[in-house]
Amino acid sequence: MDESLVEKIIAEVRASRKYRELDLPGNLLRQILTEQTAKGGSSAEITAAFRRKLHNIVAPYLEDIDYPTESEAMRSFFETNPTISEQKAWAAGVMSKHASTRERLPHLDEFCGKLRKIIGSPGTVLDLACALDPLMLLWLDLPAEVNFFAYDIHKPRLEFLSQFFALKYPSARAIHQDILGEPPEIEADCAFFFKEAHRFEKRQSGCNDAFFSAVRAPLLLVSLPAADLSGHHSLVDYHTQLIDKACAGRGWGIEQDQVGNELLFIIRKGSSR
């Protein structure tokens, strides 16, 4: 496909009502379009396939949260010098507006308690495809100076998190990056990858193998749903096999736990690389 047409298709998607506020990373759009072009077809067919693939990838990020309004409310809230209990109540209210974090709320204390026992007091943490998970820092009770790097492709969400970090965790950073196409280069003590590995698999079959290896942390905590959204169909075997396949042949230690409807895989890789 001609480069000028590639740029035109990407520009049109960026400007569309559906995606313009997200400010999606350019390398993500180009990678998807390149993959669809390699499959062949007319320009119209490639463009249609590109838009379908992009929707399947980005659909979980499309939500009704008004992040500028939430940011303004957050600044006003913290000006009142709230107690930690009040801060948690505020954070839970925000998390209830996002499907992934809303599902975890009934078990949030238990989930964060397990995480803290596993990770101890790390100096550097990566939160990969973070969504609103960084708000859990209030429950993890990590030092304010922890080097915490949160990655996502949703620009307004990251701007909201950046303001949260400025108020509570000055050494934390929100980074706008497609981590599958461009894995983080930062070395860390541990990395979180919550409720996303199955979506990566749909985006690019078998990709978690190389991605897990590319994460520069000796401890990788991955979570996946234990059942479908209806709660009627178990996904334990399927998601366990997904993780086992991604880690096969590497000599890594894997432990498995479950909190509510969330499977937790504790992957110990050894020294960061």
C-alpha positions as CSV (number, residue, x, y, z in Angstrom):
1,M,0.0,0.0,0.0
2,D,1.3,3.4,-0.9
3,E,2.7,5.4,2.0
4,S,0.5,8.4,1.3
5,L,-2.6,6.1,1.5
6,V,-1.3,4.6,4.8
7,E,-0.9,8.1,6.3
8,K,-4.4,9.1,5.0
9,I,-6.1,6.0,6.6
10,I,-4.3,6.6,9.9
11,A,-5.1,10.3,9.9
12,E,-8.8,9.6,9.2
13,V,-8.9,7.1,12.1
14,R,-7.2,9.6,14.5
15,A,-9.7,12.3,13.5
16,S,-12.8,10.1,13.8
17,R,-15.3,10.8,16.5
18,K,-14.8,7.3,18.0
19,Y,-11.0,7.6,18.5
20,R,-9.9,11.2,18.4
21,E,-10.0,11.7,22.1
22,L,-7.8,8.6,22.7
23,D,-4.9,9.9,20.8
24,L,-3.8,6.3,20.0
25,P,-0.1,5.6,19.5
26,G,1.0,5.9,15.9
27,N,3.0,2.7,16.0
28,L,-0.1,0.8,17.1
29,L,-2.1,2.0,14.2
30,R,0.7,1.4,11.7
31,Q,1.3,-2.1,13.0
32,I,-2.3,-3.1,12.6
33,L,-2.6,-1.6,9.2
34,T,0.7,-3.3,8.1
35,E,-0.6,-6.7,9.2
36,Q,-3.9,-6.3,7.3
37,T,-2.0,-5.1,4.2
38,A,0.1,-8.2,4.3
39,K,-3.1,-10.3,4.0
40,G,-3.9,-8.7,0.6
41,G,-7.0,-7.3,-0.9
42,S,-8.1,-4.0,-2.3
43,S,-7.5,-0.7,-0.5
44,A,-11.2,-0.6,0.6
45,E,-11.0,-4.2,1.9
46,I,-7.7,-3.5,3.8
47,T,-9.2,-0.4,5.3
48,A,-12.3,-2.2,6.4
49,A,-10.3,-5.0,7.9
50,F,-8.0,-2.5,9.7
51,R,-11.0,-0.7,11.2
52,R,-12.5,-4.0,12.4
53,K,-9.2,-5.2,14.0
54,L,-8.7,-1.8,15.6
55,H,-12.2,-1.8,17.1
56,N,-11.6,-5.3,18.6
57,I,-8.4,-4.2,20.2
58,V,-9.6,-0.8,21.4
59,A,-13.2,-1.6,22.3
60,P,-12.3,-2.5,26.0
61,Y,-10.8,1.0,26.3
62,L,-13.9,2.8,25.1
63,E,-15.8,4.1,28.1
64,D,-18.0,6.9,29.3
65,I,-15.7,8.4,31.9
66,D,-15.2,12.1,31.5
67,Y,-11.6,12.3,32.6
68,P,-11.2,16.1,32.6
69,T,-14.2,16.4,34.9
70,E,-12.8,13.6,37.1
71,S,-9.5,15.4,37.2
72,E,-11.1,18.6,38.4
73,A,-13.1,16.8,41.0
74,M,-9.9,15.0,42.2
75,R,-8.0,18.2,42.6
76,S,-10.8,19.7,44.6
77,F,-11.1,16.6,46.7
78,F,-7.4,16.4,47.6
79,E,-7.4,20.1,48.6
80,T,-9.5,19.1,51.6
81,N,-6.7,17.0,53.0
82,P,-8.8,13.8,53.1
83,T,-8.0,10.8,55.3
84,I,-6.7,7.6,53.8
85,S,-10.2,6.1,54.3
86,E,-11.7,9.0,52.4
87,Q,-9.1,8.7,49.7
88,K,-10.0,5.0,49.2
89,A,-13.7,5.8,49.1
90,W,-13.0,8.4,46.4
91,A,-10.8,6.0,44.4
92,A,-13.4,3.2,44.6
93,G,-15.9,5.6,43.2
94,V,-13.8,6.3,40.2
95,M,-12.9,2.6,39.7
96,S,-16.6,1.7,39.8
97,K,-17.0,3.5,36.5
98,H,-14.6,1.2,34.7
99,A,-15.6,-2.4,34.0
100,S,-12.3,-4.1,34.8
101,T,-11.7,-2.4,38.2
102,R,-15.4,-2.5,39.1
103,E,-15.3,-6.3,39.0
104,R,-12.4,-6.3,41.5
105,L,-13.9,-3.9,44.1
106,P,-15.7,-6.5,46.2
107,H,-12.4,-8.3,46.7
108,L,-10.0,-5.4,46.5
109,D,-8.6,-5.6,50.0
110,E,-7.9,-9.3,49.6
111,F,-6.4,-8.8,46.2
112,C,-4.1,-6.0,47.2
113,G,-3.1,-7.9,50.4
114,K,-1.9,-10.8,48.3
115,L,0.0,-8.6,46.0
116,R,1.8,-6.8,48.8
117,K,2.9,-10.1,50.4
118,I,4.2,-11.3,47.0
119,I,6.1,-8.1,46.0
120,G,7.3,-6.9,49.3
121,S,8.6,-3.3,49.1
122,P,9.9,-3.0,45.5
123,G,11.8,0.1,44.4
124,T,10.4,0.0,40.8
125,V,7.1,-1.4,39.5
126,L,5.7,-1.5,36.0
127,D,2.0,-1.5,35.5
128,L,1.4,-2.7,32.0
129,A,-1.9,-1.9,30.2
130,C,-2.8,-0.3,33.5
131,A,-6.3,1.1,33.0
132,L,-7.3,2.5,36.4
133,D,-5.3,-0.1,38.4
134,P,-2.8,2.5,39.6
135,L,-5.5,3.8,42.0
136,M,-4.8,0.5,43.9
137,L,-1.7,2.1,45.2
138,L,-3.8,3.5,48.0
139,W,-4.5,-0.1,49.1
140,L,-1.0,-1.5,48.4
141,D,0.5,1.0,50.8
142,L,3.8,1.4,49.0
143,P,6.1,4.2,49.8
144,A,5.2,7.5,48.1
145,E,8.7,7.6,46.5
146,V,8.2,4.2,44.7
147,N,9.2,4.3,41.1
148,F,5.9,3.3,39.5
149,F,5.5,3.3,35.7
150,A,2.0,3.0,34.3
151,Y,1.5,2.2,30.6
152,D,-1.6,2.5,28.6
153,I,-2.8,3.6,25.1
154,H,-5.7,5.8,26.4
155,K,-4.3,9.3,26.6
156,P,-7.1,11.0,28.6
157,R,-6.9,8.3,31.2
158,L,-3.1,8.7,31.5
159,E,-3.5,12.5,31.9
160,F,-5.9,11.8,34.8
161,L,-3.4,9.3,36.4
162,S,-0.6,11.8,35.9
163,Q,-2.5,14.3,38.1
164,F,-3.2,11.6,40.7
165,F,0.5,10.7,40.8
166,A,1.5,14.4,41.2
167,L,-0.8,14.6,44.2
168,K,0.2,11.3,45.9
169,Y,3.2,9.5,44.2
170,P,5.7,12.1,42.9
171,S,8.1,9.4,41.6
172,A,5.3,7.7,39.5
173,R,4.9,8.2,35.8
174,A,2.0,7.6,33.3
175,I,3.4,6.6,29.9
176,H,1.5,6.6,26.6
177,Q,2.8,3.6,24.8
178,D,1.7,0.4,23.0
179,I,3.5,-2.1,25.1
180,L,3.0,-5.0,22.7
181,G,4.6,-3.2,19.7
182,E,7.1,-1.4,22.0
183,P,7.8,-3.3,25.3
184,P,9.1,-1.1,28.1
185,E,12.9,-0.9,28.4
186,I,12.8,0.1,32.1
187,E,14.2,-2.6,34.5
188,A,12.0,-3.1,37.5
189,D,11.6,-5.3,40.5
190,C,8.2,-6.5,39.5
191,A,5.6,-5.9,36.8
192,F,1.7,-6.1,36.8
193,F,-0.2,-7.3,33.8
194,F,-3.8,-7.5,34.8
195,K,-6.7,-8.7,32.7
196,E,-5.0,-8.1,29.4
197,A,-3.1,-11.3,28.3
198,H,-6.2,-12.8,26.7
199,R,-6.8,-9.6,24.7
200,F,-3.2,-9.6,23.5
201,E,-3.7,-13.2,22.4
202,K,-6.7,-12.1,20.3
203,R,-4.7,-9.2,18.8
204,Q,-1.7,-11.4,17.9
205,S,-1.9,-15.2,18.5
206,G,1.0,-16.5,20.6
207,C,2.4,-13.0,21.3
208,N,2.5,-13.4,25.1
209,D,5.5,-15.7,24.9
210,A,7.8,-13.0,23.5
211,F,6.1,-10.2,25.5
212,F,6.6,-11.9,28.9
213,S,10.2,-12.5,28.0
214,A,10.7,-8.9,26.9
215,V,9.4,-7.5,30.3
216,R,12.5,-6.5,32.2
217,A,11.5,-7.7,35.6
218,P,12.2,-10.9,37.5
219,L,8.7,-11.1,39.0
220,L,5.6,-10.8,36.7
221,L,2.1,-10.9,38.1
222,V,-0.5,-11.7,35.5
223,S,-4.3,-11.9,36.1
224,L,-7.1,-13.2,33.9
225,P,-10.8,-13.7,34.4
226,A,-11.8,-17.0,36.0
227,A,-15.2,-17.0,34.2
228,D,-16.9,-15.1,31.4
229,L,-18.9,-12.0,32.1
230,S,-22.1,-13.9,32.6
231,G,-20.4,-16.1,35.3
232,H,-21.8,-19.2,33.6
233,H,-18.7,-20.5,31.9
234,S,-15.4,-21.2,33.6
235,L,-12.2,-19.9,31.9
236,V,-9.8,-21.4,34.4
237,D,-8.5,-24.2,32.2
238,Y,-8.3,-22.0,29.1
239,H,-6.5,-19.2,30.8
240,T,-4.2,-21.5,32.7
241,Q,-3.2,-23.1,29.4
242,L,-2.6,-19.7,27.9
243,I,-0.1,-18.8,30.7
244,D,1.5,-22.2,30.7
245,K,2.1,-21.9,26.9
246,A,3.5,-18.4,27.2
247,C,6.0,-19.6,29.8
248,A,6.9,-23.0,28.4
249,G,10.5,-24.1,28.2
250,R,11.9,-21.1,30.1
251,G,12.5,-22.6,33.5
252,W,10.3,-20.0,35.1
253,G,8.4,-20.7,38.3
254,I,4.7,-20.3,38.1
255,E,2.3,-20.2,41.1
256,Q,-1.5,-19.8,40.7
257,D,-4.1,-18.2,43.0
258,Q,-7.6,-16.8,42.7
259,V,-9.4,-13.9,44.3
260,G,-13.0,-13.6,43.4
261,N,-13.3,-13.9,39.6
262,E,-9.7,-13.1,39.0
263,L,-7.0,-15.7,38.5
264,L,-3.6,-14.6,39.6
265,F,-0.4,-16.1,38.1
266,I,2.9,-15.4,39.9
267,I,5.7,-15.8,37.4
268,R,9.2,-15.8,38.8
269,K,11.7,-15.3,36.0
270,G,14.9,-14.9,37.9
271,S,17.3,-12.0,37.2
272,S,15.9,-9.2,35.0
273,R,17.3,-9.2,31.5
